[in-house]
Every structure is written in structure tokens, then in C-alpha cells.
Amino acid sequence: MANKVKQAAKELLSFKFVKETLAVYLFLMFVIYPLYYENKFYNMGEAKWNFFRTVTYYVTTPLGLTIPTFLVFLVLFFIWYQVDLFRTKELKSFWDPKKCSFTDWFVFAYLIVNLISTIISPYKDYILWGYDGWYMGLIAQVAFVLLYFFMSRFWRWDDLMMILYLAVSAVVFLFGILNRFLIDPLEMYVDLPEQYIPQFLSTLGQATWYSSYVVSVFPLGLFIYWYSEKKLIRIASLIYVALGFMTLITQDSDSAFFAIAAFISALFYFSFNHIKYMRRFLEILLIMLLSWRIIGFLQLTFPEQAVELGSLMIFGSQNPLLWIAILIIALLYALVLKAEKKQEEIDMGKFLWIRRLYFILMLLGIGLMILYIALNTMGKLPESMSNRTNWYLYFDEYWGNNRGSSWIITIQSFFDCLRYDPVRAIFGAGPDGFYNTVYTYHAPELIEKWGENTVLTCAHNEFMTQFINLGILGGIAYLGIFIGGIRRFAKMVKKCPVLIAPIMCIVSYMAHNFFCYQQIICTPIIFIIIGGGESIARLGVLRP
């Protein structure tokens, strides 16, 4: 009996230790990290990597002494504890294959493929730490995996910390909005050439890096507004949602629009659970469109201050056609509100056909758009229907701000591997080894396209990039992490509705990074969020 009590006390102590250490790490990553910079925009990627490496792996003191930090310390503690548990034959309390989810197995497979790919890669440059400026090598990939597992096993919901995380992201959003009107409270633009101002904003730097952070974090606050019942929280989250949509319409990365479509569609799907949630969904649409109109009003009122943005941003904020959408949504909202006030029993199941129709039309629209682009590119359309001036509708090397060129080279390189180097096709070139493969087969074209001083380090499609970096096995494992997470959480939504939040984050991240890439700001965050969702799913409740 005494031994059992002693063992239970030891397990509780170890859990508390890891939980509190993890809480400190999350504070650094969600509160300090988004605001951290060193030399303003001039070395933002390097600065963020330095911060991530320091809090995750090690810090070097002025005396040259290297001290392991949070993640290394947790791993060492965990190994020691596991060995001790093994002696008492209780290893399964921490790793029971029967209790592992699909997501767990995909993350574990991703780790194994990364290790194998690194060991057998003939390209040893950049594999360990990653290409300069990106740092997505083995060290980063292992960190993402470990973050997922520590989150999924040890993290527990904390209201105060979640409020703090979102409050800091709101500050980041606010800086981004102010910057788009040349208001620079942090003096980040001092000495920055004027032509570069549209490319950088807030405390995250390059526009696509910034948008990837926004679309990864913003759905959390959006969910809270949609789901919460407390008046004060709803008021605070209303402000948060308005700021989030304002910065999304001014951040100037078109990829964010795909993310918006993804997380709005996910929220629409779950809004059929109750008439109250459908009303709140319509509220969110109104907040989005009206906040965009406010931005448009400011842009037209202060044209000298407004930073020049892309056509999609200007359409969203200034095009008068959107007033029609606002009026339609407002009318639907009024009808739903009237029904609620009459306390009528509304069976949302009767309206599921609308949801099915929406997703059928969405998939059909995507398919028809792809078909149109293919036929338009091949010149198979009648002259009256063809369009070779719009770079969205005509696929060539310049499509998607030169993504066409990157995607073509990536696909060709993959098939080159299948033909000439099957091992690379199966296991890839190694973490962040994209450069090595594509330049092995297509160096002349790439040098002609980008010059001697610029190097293509990714496909500008995160999932294509992973099929080059880690081959077929790694690419499938990586996709499985996201799809497995969505599947896992969706099955448990009725029991624990808060799992809708990580689903929104995952689909948002996937839609955005279908046109972007892994990087040190957003990728750790999405692994943390998936791990947090897995923790809730394992417990079956928000709080134990």
C-alpha cells in the first residue's frame, strides 16, 4: 500500500512538474515570441529562429557555457522518468499503443521518416539546421513533433493564459492595421526603403509570414465569440474578431483569403448544431464585412496614409457590391433573431440540405475553376471565354506570383526522383533539403529564373515541399497529421464542442499554406494547437 501511494505521489509530482514547465514554455511562445524582434525588419527570420532555438533547445551564456532549455530539459526528465517507470513495469501509463490516436501515429511516423531521411540523405548541407533564413531542418522538425506529444499528454486548459495569448495576438493585429496606415508606434519602418513598406508589417515581418500567424491563431478567438455565453467575454471577443478581420483585409497576402474561406466554411458546418450558433455565425459574417467597410472608409478618407494593397484586398474593403451581401446577411440575421425571440422550436436538421448544397457547390466551384484554368491554359476554350491576362486564370510560370514556376519545377523534380533516384522519391532529400533536389535536376532553369544570388528553397506549397523533402512516406505522414487531427476532433465535437476551434485552425493553416511554406513563426504554433486538441480529445472534456 505504501509503495502504491509513493508511486502515485511520484507520478502526480512528475505530471505537475512537466505541466508547469510546459506552461512557461507556452507563455514564451504565445506571449513573448510574437512581439520579439532584434533589428526591426532587417533580420526578422533570424531573430525569430534565435528566440525559438533558445527557448526550445539551449542558451549559451556569456562565458560560453551551453545550458539546455525547456524542450531538452523536458525530454531528459521524461527519459529518466520513463526508465524508472520501466523498472516498475508501468511504461504503458505514458505510451499505450492501444490508446494512441491516428494523429499520434502519423506524428510518430513523421518523426521516423525525418530521422531516416536525414541519415540516408546524400545532401548533408542544411539538413540538420535547415537552409539559412528558413531553419526547417531536422532540429526544427523534431521540435514540432515533441511539442505535439508534450501538449497532447501534459497540457491542460487555462482560461487566464488563453485570454493572455489572444490579447497578445490582438496587439500584433493592431500593429499590423496601424502599419497599413503608416502609423508606426514601434518605429519599425525607420530607415526602411519606401518600396519595401508594403512587404513588411507588425512584429512578424514579411506579409506572408504575418498572414500565416494570423490565420493560425485568429480562429481560436473567433470560436470563443461564436461559442461563449459570458457577456464580458463576448464583448472582448467581438473586439478581437473585428481586429482580426481588419488585419486580414490589410495584410496583403492573397493566401489569407483561402484561409478565411476554410475556417468560415468549417464554422458554417458546425453552426447547424443549434439556431443560436447559426445566428452567431451570421453575426460573424456581418462583423467581417462591416469591419472591411470601415477599413475601406479609412483608405478612401486618408489616401495619403493608406499603404497600396493588392486588388483582392481593395475589392474586399472598397467594392460597393459587398453592400448587397451585407444587406442579405442582415435580413437573414433579422429573421433568425425574430424566430429566437418568439422562442420557436427550430429543428436545424430540416436545414441540413443547405449545408450539403453549400459544400457540394463549393467543391463543384473548385473543380470547375481548376478545369477552366486547365482549358484556358491549353487554349481549348472559345476566344470569347478565354482569358490570358488574369494571372489567376491562366497557369504559367508567372501564375500565383511565380508559384507556377515553383510548382512545375517541384512536380518535375519529384518525377525525376522516381525515374533516377527511387530512394529519394520514397524518403526524400532530407528535412529542408528541397534546394538540393530541385537544383540537382533543374539548376540551369532555376538560375535563369532567379539568378545566381537567389535560391529557391521551397515550392511555395507546404505539402509539395514535404514530398520533396521527405519523399512519399514523409509527405503522406505529414498530410496525415492534419487530416487525422480533423477526423479525430470532428468525431468528438458533440461530446466536446471546443474541439471545433483546433479544426478551424487546422483547415485555415492548410488552406493558407497550400500556397505558402513551413516557417519558424507559424509551424510551431499549429503543432502546439493540434497537440492541445489531442489533449482535450484524450480527456474527452475541456477540463479534467
SULURSUL-V323020 format. One record per backbone hydrogen bond with DSSP energy under -0.5 kcal/mol. CO is the residue of the C=O (numbers start at 1). NH is the residue of the N-H. If there is no record, write none. Layout:
BEGIN
co,nh
CO,NH
CO,NH
END
This chain:
BEGIN
co,nh
1,5
2,6
3,7
4,8
5,9
6,10
7,11
8,12
9,13
10,14
11,15
12,16
13,17
14,18
15,19
16,20
17,21
18,22
19,23
20,24
21,25
22,26
23,27
24,28
25,29
26,30
27,31
27,32
28,33
32,35
32,36
33,36
39,42
40,43
41,44
43,47
44,48
45,49
46,50
47,51
48,52
49,53
50,54
51,55
52,56
53,57
53,58
55,70
55,71
56,71
56,72
57,69
59,61
59,67
61,64
65,61
65,67
67,59
69,73
70,74
71,75
72,76
73,77
74,78
75,79
76,80
77,81
78,82
79,83
80,84
81,85
82,86
83,87
84,88
85,90
86,89
90,93
91,94
91,95
95,97
96,99
96,100
97,100
101,105
102,106
103,107
104,108
105,109
106,110
107,111
108,112
109,113
110,114
111,115
112,116
113,117
114,118
115,119
116,120
117,121
122,124
124,127
124,128
126,130
127,138
128,139
129,137
131,134
131,135
137,141
138,142
139,143
140,144
141,145
142,146
143,147
144,148
145,149
146,150
147,151
148,152
149,153
150,154
150,155
151,155
158,162
159,163
160,164
161,165
162,166
163,167
164,168
165,169
166,170
167,171
168,172
169,173
170,174
171,175
172,176
173,177
174,178
175,179
176,180
178,181
178,183
179,182
180,307
182,184
184,187
187,190
188,41
189,192
191,193
193,196
194,197
196,199
196,200
197,200
199,207
201,204
201,205
205,201
206,209
206,210
207,211
208,212
209,213
210,214
211,215
212,216
213,217
214,218
217,220
217,221
218,222
219,223
220,224
221,225
222,226
223,227
224,228
230,234
231,235
232,236
233,237
234,238
235,239
236,240
237,241
238,242
239,243
240,244
241,245
242,246
243,247
244,248
245,249
247,250
247,251
253,256
254,257
254,258
255,258
255,259
256,260
257,261
258,262
259,263
260,264
261,265
262,266
263,267
264,268
265,269
266,270
267,271
269,272
270,273
271,274
274,277
274,278
275,279
276,280
277,281
278,282
279,283
280,284
281,285
282,286
283,287
284,288
285,289
286,290
287,291
288,292
289,293
290,294
291,295
292,296
293,297
294,298
295,299
296,300
297,301
298,302
300,303
302,305
302,306
310,314
311,315
312,316
313,317
314,318
314,319
315,319
319,322
320,323
321,324
321,325
322,326
323,327
324,328
325,329
326,330
327,331
328,332
329,333
330,334
331,335
332,336
333,337
334,338
335,339
336,340
337,341
338,342
339,344
340,343
344,346
345,347
346,348
347,350
348,351
349,352
351,354
351,355
352,356
353,357
354,358
355,359
356,360
357,361
358,362
359,363
360,364
361,365
362,366
363,367
364,368
365,369
366,370
367,371
368,372
369,373
370,374
371,375
372,376
373,377
373,395
374,378
375,379
375,380
375,381
376,379
382,385
382,386
389,391
390,393
390,394
391,400
393,395
394,396
396,399
397,405
398,401
398,402
399,403
399,404
400,403
402,406
403,407
404,408
405,409
406,410
407,411
408,412
409,413
410,414
411,415
412,416
413,417
414,418
415,419
416,420
417,421
421,424
421,425
422,426
423,427
424,428
425,472
426,473
426,474
430,433
433,437
434,438
435,439
436,440
437,441
438,442
439,443
442,446
443,447
444,448
445,449
446,450
447,451
455,457
461,465
462,466
463,467
464,468
465,468
465,469
466,470
468,429
469,430
470,474
471,475
472,476
473,477
474,478
475,479
476,480
477,481
478,482
479,483
480,484
481,485
482,486
483,487
484,488
485,489
486,490
487,491
488,492
489,492
490,493
492,496
496,499
497,500
498,501
498,502
499,503
500,504
501,505
502,506
503,507
504,508
505,509
506,510
507,511
508,512
509,513
510,514
512,515
513,462
519,523
522,526
523,527
524,528
525,529
526,530
527,531
528,532
529,533
530,534
531,535
532,536
533,537
534,538
535,539
536,540
536,541
542,157
END
